[in-house]
Amino acid sequence: KLEGELAALVKEVGYTEPKAAAPPKKPAAAPARSVVDTHVHLWEIDRRDGLGWIAADNKVLNRSFLPKDHRPLAAANGVGAVVVVQAGQSLADNQWNLDVTASDKDLYRGVVGNLSRVIGTDEFVPLFEKLCKDERYVGYRLSGRYQKTLTDDFFRHLELTAKAGRSVDLLLNEQEYSLADAAEICRRVPKLRVILDHFGNVELTDRPLDPEWVKKFKGVAKHPNAYCKVSALYGRVKKQPAPKSLDFYKPILDLAVEAFGEDRVVFGSDWPVSEATADYAEVLSLLKGYFADKGPTVSNKVFCRNAVTFYGVADPKGNE
């Protein structure tokens, strides 16, 4: 009887058995860390030698950028390996970049120093050989020119660089190293791997690319030891803020792929200099969208395999 009365009461008040609590949602999985970023700068602002290009009133860049600032960004964007490129021409900073990244060699797998001040001089060989004792010293950048002509000693040092299995990054500027110089270097030292930083430092406007510049750019690309770094994309735009539409960048991206081919274009961010023009994730997304249209094989080459080939760094986790 009691059970019947209880059942009637339950029916009257519309009681229903409570549903079991839903299991807690799993946090979103972090992106697979399969990207190799071949152009990251680190610096300590108090080490002023070589950082004169950073204006004192630059609110974005006039501060230190160290691994602790960069690691979270790399993790959030699926970057599993990084090549650090020295930000200035200080000779001491070659070793500093190796030292400041030594505690995280799994992420910071390569360092490109800067030997602009000594190449072609008696100081080059002892410093270069000392730096090469660290296998993460994958090469050096030439961003400033201290001799009027490309001398025999200059080319002898490039030959030594190639023999040591190291590479050269070129930051071009018609007053320093030009596209013609880059082509001559590639021709004279065919075993040396050479990469043009930032699309050869092209300047992008709303006008078509200069045909004469395109001709010289393709003149470098015809050498099989020359590569093009797809880096500092928004920073190439003369008038800031830079456009956010892929259509604006298609001409230079199309040219790079057409001239160098899918095996010799390499991704680099130019962080933190890129912070002055765009958000890291935004630029990476735009570039991934462009290369996604060319298929997963090409994307894997641009964002990983070509960097492994050029710099000789190990494949990042998630893409082995």
Order of alpha helices (4+ residues) and beta strands (2+ residues): alpha-beta-alpha-beta-alpha-beta-alpha-beta-alpha-beta-alpha-beta-alpha-alpha-beta-alpha-beta-alpha-alpha-alpha
